[in-house]
């Protein structure tokens, strides 16, 4: 009986470890797919678009040109500015 409880305890620890590994892999895969380097919330994109619109009016320029001038690495903001 003692060997059986030992084996059950060992299996429980192995299952717990496997669940932790699966959770970690899932988290890392999600970060990889979503791209953490350039990821941001939609609110920052909306704020950027609003800033581009305000600056475009004051500089008498287009929103895309303002985005390209002030945020040249933000391709998403530049692309959204071109649509307006």
Steps between C-alpha positions, in 0.01 A plus 500: 500500500786733575645452152163577345462830690855589406427434133179706517689788662766480231236502225329803656827693503571405140150609391540828689837558329354417159213746557747771598709435189191504278387828653844653452518385138152638436596838648823521299327392180231764550768767553684382189189505282377836627845654489595666824749743351241709322191393680285763658144564593256650255471808722854606417426472129188713541695755704771505232242554227342785697842659552575467129170664410561791737857551383392469136249781545750726671778426248264503198612155400352151470477264797716242322774758438492607864516136615793432267681811623449456874469118528694358202524146644128467571379349175155424638441865592628620161274254318195605702583865440497441124145362514359821643 
